[in-house]
């Protein structure tokens, strides 16, 4: 596991930064804090961290003589992707007085600290787009079906009004609302209760979508991510295919945890502008590191085969053939390793 060392001679700023970064890192890499030069010097003689995070004053005091590796300088003035020179050391500067999330994102990108793209052995495959694209629903159900042929896969729809009540019936009258309620109760029989919400059709496991739109508006992405992790642990799912909608509050954390996010797009002017606005906003909140997991796709026209007999025909549909070819091109699943 990689290591990031923070050196802050004042102590207070470093402690606050360390606390915030630990919460964000979630054991993705080690974090250490030093407030004395003597202790830091001793450590650098014995070990070599992957990244050193220091103040401008520390660099001026000659810290670059002790460490010739990857250094990020916490600057007093705002800077954007600024490369800084201190003797023989090439460093990047980032502004110290910004949110912990932005600092975390910056050091992950510039410091080469690998982010987790998987939750243990579970892959979350997301489908999300700020644009309405005909055929999206058919695409994601076919995606779940094809993946289910090789992996233990669960489909979850996060739309407030899915329209899938007939195609994905709640056989035990339980829906995603009930599954989340059972999860929050965390009782002795939680696995059995959640298990009662899982149904199967044509080889695809699913939890029926919510019946009440408000049940999604009170859930945030972080809770959903831990819920998905528990589903993987309890029932051995290898893939969870998620239709991520605007009904989810602050879906950015969920998009970050997806190993792949398929983004259906269209060629008309407004659709392009909507996608451009989304990408601009996503970059502005410091999450451009996720773009390499986003895969824009152009769905085949005339393949929106969403009818009551969908499951009888989907294995032979043009959309199913499209999904199979796409996954073959992506290396079987399109999922990150």
C-alpha positions as CSV (number, residue, x, y, z in Angstrom):
1,X,0.0,0.0,0.0
2,X,1.3,3.5,-0.9
3,X,2.2,6.1,1.7
4,X,1.6,9.8,1.9
5,X,3.5,11.8,4.4
6,X,2.3,15.2,5.6
7,X,4.8,17.6,7.2
8,X,3.4,20.6,9.0
9,X,5.6,22.4,11.5
10,X,2.6,24.3,13.0
11,X,0.8,21.1,13.9
12,X,-2.8,22.3,13.9
13,X,-3.4,22.6,10.2
14,X,-1.6,19.2,9.7
15,X,-3.9,17.5,12.2
16,X,-7.0,18.8,10.6
17,X,-5.8,17.9,7.2
18,X,-4.8,14.4,8.3
19,X,-8.2,13.8,9.9
20,X,-10.0,14.9,6.7
21,X,-7.8,12.9,4.4
22,X,-8.1,9.7,6.5
23,X,-11.9,9.9,6.1
24,X,-11.6,10.4,2.4
25,X,-8.9,7.8,1.8
26,X,-10.8,5.0,3.5
27,X,-7.6,2.8,3.7
28,X,-6.8,3.3,0.0
29,X,-3.3,4.4,1.1
30,X,-1.3,5.1,4.3
31,X,-1.2,8.6,5.8
32,X,1.4,9.9,8.3
33,X,1.9,13.3,9.9
34,X,5.2,14.8,11.2
35,X,5.4,18.1,13.0
36,X,9.1,18.1,13.8
37,X,12.0,18.2,11.2
38,X,14.2,15.9,13.3
39,X,11.5,13.2,13.3
40,X,10.8,13.6,9.6
41,X,14.6,13.4,8.9
42,X,14.9,10.2,10.8
43,X,11.9,8.7,9.0
44,X,13.2,9.7,5.5
45,X,16.5,8.0,6.2
46,X,14.7,4.7,7.0
47,X,11.7,4.8,4.6
48,X,10.7,6.3,1.3
49,X,7.1,7.5,1.1
50,X,5.3,7.7,-2.3
51,X,4.3,11.3,-1.7
52,X,5.5,14.1,0.6
53,X,3.0,16.9,1.3
54,X,4.7,20.1,2.7
55,X,4.4,23.8,3.1
56,X,6.2,26.4,1.0
57,X,8.3,27.4,4.0
58,X,9.4,23.8,4.5
59,X,10.7,23.7,0.9
60,X,12.5,26.9,1.4
61,X,14.1,25.4,4.5
62,X,15.7,22.7,2.3
63,X,13.5,19.7,2.7
64,X,14.1,18.8,-1.0
65,X,17.7,17.8,0.1
66,X,16.2,15.1,2.3
67,X,13.7,13.7,-0.2
68,X,14.0,13.5,-4.0
69,X,10.7,11.8,-4.7
70,X,7.2,13.1,-5.4
71,X,6.5,16.3,-3.6
72,X,3.3,18.5,-3.4
73,X,3.7,21.9,-2.0
74,X,0.7,23.5,-0.1
75,X,0.8,27.1,-1.3
76,X,-0.5,30.2,0.5
77,X,-1.8,31.6,-2.8
78,X,-4.2,29.9,-5.2
79,X,-2.6,28.1,-8.1
80,X,-3.8,25.8,-10.8
81,X,-1.7,22.8,-11.9
82,X,1.4,24.8,-11.2
83,X,4.7,23.1,-11.4
84,X,7.3,24.6,-8.9
85,X,11.0,24.3,-8.8
86,X,13.0,24.0,-5.6
87,X,16.6,23.2,-6.4
88,X,16.8,19.7,-8.0
89,X,13.2,18.9,-7.1
90,X,10.2,19.4,-9.4
91,X,7.0,19.8,-7.4
92,X,3.4,20.6,-7.9
93,X,1.7,23.3,-5.9
94,X,-1.9,23.1,-4.6
95,X,-3.7,25.8,-2.6
96,X,-3.9,24.8,1.1
97,X,-7.0,26.8,1.9
98,X,-9.6,24.8,0.0
99,X,-11.9,21.9,0.9
100,X,-10.3,18.6,2.0
101,X,-12.1,16.9,-0.9
102,X,-10.4,19.1,-3.4
103,X,-7.0,18.6,-1.8
104,X,-7.6,14.8,-1.7
105,X,-8.5,14.7,-5.3
106,X,-5.5,16.8,-6.2
107,X,-3.0,14.6,-4.3
108,X,-4.5,11.5,-5.8
109,X,-4.1,12.8,-9.3
110,X,-0.7,14.5,-9.0
111,X,0.7,12.3,-6.4
112,X,0.0,9.0,-8.2
113,X,-1.9,7.5,-5.3
114,X,-4.1,4.8,-6.6
115,X,-7.8,5.0,-5.9
116,X,-9.9,1.9,-5.4
117,X,-12.2,1.3,-8.3
118,X,-13.7,-1.8,-6.8
119,X,-15.5,-2.6,-3.6
120,X,-13.7,-5.9,-2.6
121,X,-14.7,-8.4,-5.2
122,X,-17.8,-6.5,-6.3
123,X,-18.0,-4.3,-9.4
124,X,-20.6,-1.6,-9.7
125,X,-21.5,-0.9,-13.3
126,X,-23.4,2.4,-13.6
127,X,-25.5,3.8,-16.4
128,X,-26.0,7.6,-16.1
129,X,-26.6,10.5,-18.5
130,X,-27.9,14.0,-18.1
131,X,-29.5,13.5,-21.5
132,X,-32.7,11.5,-22.2
133,X,-31.8,8.8,-24.7
134,X,-34.4,6.5,-26.1
135,X,-33.4,2.9,-25.5
136,X,-31.5,3.5,-22.3
137,X,-33.9,1.3,-20.3
138,X,-33.6,-1.5,-22.9
139,X,-29.8,-1.2,-22.9
140,X,-29.4,-1.5,-19.2
141,X,-31.7,-4.5,-18.8
142,X,-29.9,-6.2,-21.7
143,X,-26.6,-5.4,-20.0
144,X,-27.8,-7.0,-16.8
145,X,-29.0,-10.1,-18.6
146,X,-25.7,-10.6,-20.6
147,X,-23.6,-10.1,-17.5
148,X,-25.8,-12.5,-15.6
149,X,-24.8,-15.3,-18.0
150,X,-21.2,-15.2,-16.6
151,X,-21.3,-13.4,-13.3
152,X,-23.7,-13.4,-10.3
153,X,-25.4,-10.1,-11.1
154,X,-28.0,-7.9,-9.5
155,X,-29.9,-5.1,-11.3
156,X,-31.1,-2.0,-9.3
157,X,-33.1,0.8,-10.7
158,X,-32.8,4.2,-8.9
159,X,-35.4,6.1,-10.9
160,X,-38.3,7.7,-9.0
161,X,-40.8,6.6,-11.7
162,X,-39.3,3.6,-13.5
163,X,-42.4,2.2,-15.3
164,X,-41.0,-1.3,-14.8
165,X,-43.7,-2.6,-12.4
166,X,-44.8,-5.2,-15.0
167,X,-41.4,-6.2,-16.2
168,X,-39.9,-6.3,-12.8
169,X,-42.8,-7.3,-10.5
170,X,-42.5,-7.3,-6.7
171,X,-43.5,-10.9,-6.1
172,X,-43.4,-10.7,-2.4
173,X,-44.8,-7.1,-2.4
174,X,-41.3,-5.9,-1.3
175,X,-39.4,-3.1,-3.2
176,X,-36.1,-1.3,-2.9
177,X,-37.8,0.9,-0.3
178,X,-38.3,-2.1,1.9
179,X,-34.7,-3.4,1.2
180,X,-33.3,-0.1,2.4
181,X,-35.5,-0.1,5.5
182,X,-34.4,-3.6,6.4
183,X,-30.7,-2.6,5.8
184,X,-31.1,0.4,8.2
185,X,-32.6,-1.7,10.9
186,X,-29.6,-4.0,10.8
187,X,-31.3,-6.7,12.9
188,X,-30.3,-10.4,13.3
189,X,-32.4,-11.5,10.3
190,X,-31.4,-8.6,8.1
191,X,-30.0,-10.9,5.3
192,X,-33.1,-13.0,5.3
193,X,-35.3,-9.9,5.1
194,X,-33.3,-8.3,2.3
195,X,-33.3,-11.6,0.5
196,X,-37.0,-11.5,0.4
197,X,-36.9,-8.3,-1.7
198,X,-34.7,-10.0,-4.4
199,X,-36.6,-11.5,-7.4
200,X,-35.4,-13.1,-10.6
201,X,-36.7,-13.1,-14.2
202,X,-35.1,-14.6,-17.2
203,X,-31.9,-15.2,-15.2
204,X,-31.6,-11.6,-14.0
205,X,-31.8,-10.9,-10.2
206,X,-33.3,-7.6,-9.3
207,X,-34.8,-5.6,-6.5
208,X,-38.1,-4.1,-7.7
209,X,-37.9,-0.2,-8.0
210,X,-39.4,2.0,-5.4
211,X,-43.1,2.7,-5.5
212,X,-42.8,6.1,-3.7
213,X,-40.5,8.7,-5.2
214,X,-39.7,10.2,-1.8
215,X,-38.1,7.0,-0.7
216,X,-35.1,7.9,-3.0
217,X,-35.0,11.6,-2.2
218,X,-33.9,10.9,1.4
219,X,-31.1,8.5,0.4
220,X,-27.6,9.8,-0.4
221,X,-25.0,8.1,-2.5
222,X,-22.8,7.1,0.4
223,X,-25.6,5.1,2.0
224,X,-26.4,3.4,-1.3
225,X,-22.7,2.4,-1.8
226,X,-22.5,0.8,1.7
227,X,-25.8,-0.9,1.0
228,X,-24.5,-2.3,-2.3
229,X,-21.4,-3.5,-0.5
230,X,-23.5,-5.4,2.0
231,X,-25.5,-7.0,-0.8
232,X,-22.3,-8.3,-2.3
233,X,-21.2,-9.7,1.0
234,X,-24.5,-11.2,2.0
235,X,-25.4,-12.8,-1.4
236,X,-22.1,-13.2,-3.2
237,X,-22.9,-10.8,-6.1
238,X,-20.0,-10.1,-8.4
239,X,-21.7,-7.3,-10.4
240,X,-24.4,-4.8,-9.5
241,X,-25.8,-3.0,-12.5
242,X,-27.3,0.4,-11.4
243,X,-29.5,2.7,-13.3
244,X,-28.4,6.0,-11.7
245,X,-30.9,8.8,-12.0
246,X,-31.2,12.4,-10.9
247,X,-33.5,11.2,-8.1
248,X,-30.4,10.3,-6.1
249,X,-29.0,13.2,-4.1
250,X,-25.4,14.1,-5.0
251,X,-24.8,11.0,-7.1
252,X,-21.1,11.9,-7.6
253,X,-19.9,9.5,-4.9
254,X,-21.7,6.7,-6.6
255,X,-20.3,7.5,-10.0
256,X,-16.8,7.6,-8.4
257,X,-17.2,4.0,-7.1
258,X,-18.4,2.6,-10.3
259,X,-15.7,0.6,-12.1
260,X,-17.4,1.7,-15.4
261,X,-20.1,4.3,-16.1
262,X,-21.8,3.9,-19.4
263,X,-23.1,7.4,-20.6
264,X,-25.6,7.2,-23.5
265,X,-25.3,10.3,-25.7
266,X,-27.1,11.9,-28.6
267,X,-25.9,14.0,-31.5
268,X,-28.3,16.9,-31.4
269,X,-27.2,20.4,-30.2
270,X,-29.0,20.5,-26.8
271,X,-28.0,17.0,-25.9
272,X,-24.3,17.8,-26.6
273,X,-24.6,21.0,-24.6
274,X,-26.1,19.2,-21.6
275,X,-23.3,16.6,-21.6
276,X,-20.8,19.4,-21.9
277,X,-22.4,21.2,-18.9
278,X,-22.2,18.0,-16.9
279,X,-18.6,17.5,-17.7
280,X,-17.7,21.1,-16.8
281,X,-19.5,20.8,-13.5
282,X,-17.9,17.5,-12.7
283,X,-14.5,19.0,-13.3
284,X,-15.3,22.1,-11.2
285,X,-15.9,19.9,-8.1
286,X,-12.6,18.2,-8.5
287,X,-13.7,14.8,-9.8
288,X,-12.1,14.8,-13.3
289,X,-10.1,11.8,-12.1
290,X,-13.3,9.7,-12.8
291,X,-13.5,10.5,-16.5
292,X,-11.4,7.5,-17.5
293,X,-14.2,5.3,-16.1
294,X,-16.9,7.0,-18.2
295,X,-17.6,5.4,-21.5
296,X,-19.8,7.4,-23.9
297,X,-22.0,5.1,-26.0
298,X,-24.4,5.7,-29.0
299,X,-27.3,3.3,-28.7
300,X,-28.7,1.7,-31.8
301,X,-31.8,3.4,-33.1
302,X,-35.1,1.5,-33.3
303,X,-34.2,-1.0,-30.5
304,X,-36.2,0.4,-27.7
305,X,-38.1,-2.9,-27.3
306,X,-39.8,-2.2,-24.0
307,X,-43.0,-4.1,-24.1
308,X,-44.7,-6.7,-21.8
309,X,-43.0,-9.5,-23.8
310,X,-39.5,-7.9,-23.3
311,X,-38.0,-10.9,-21.5
312,X,-39.2,-13.4,-24.1
313,X,-37.5,-11.5,-27.0
314,X,-34.6,-9.6,-25.4
315,X,-32.0,-12.4,-26.0
316,X,-32.6,-12.1,-29.7
317,X,-32.9,-8.4,-30.0
318,X,-30.7,-5.9,-31.8
319,X,-30.0,-4.2,-28.5
320,X,-28.8,-7.5,-27.0
321,X,-26.4,-8.0,-29.9
322,X,-25.2,-4.4,-29.4
323,X,-24.5,-5.1,-25.7
324,X,-22.6,-8.3,-26.4
325,X,-20.3,-6.6,-29.0
326,X,-19.7,-3.7,-26.7
327,X,-18.7,-6.0,-23.8
328,X,-16.4,-8.0,-26.1
329,X,-14.7,-4.8,-27.2
330,X,-14.4,-3.7,-23.5
331,X,-12.7,-7.0,-22.5
332,X,-15.7,-9.1,-21.5
333,X,-17.4,-6.9,-18.9
334,X,-16.2,-3.3,-19.4
335,X,-15.4,-3.3,-15.7
336,X,-12.2,-2.1,-14.1
337,X,-9.7,-4.5,-12.6
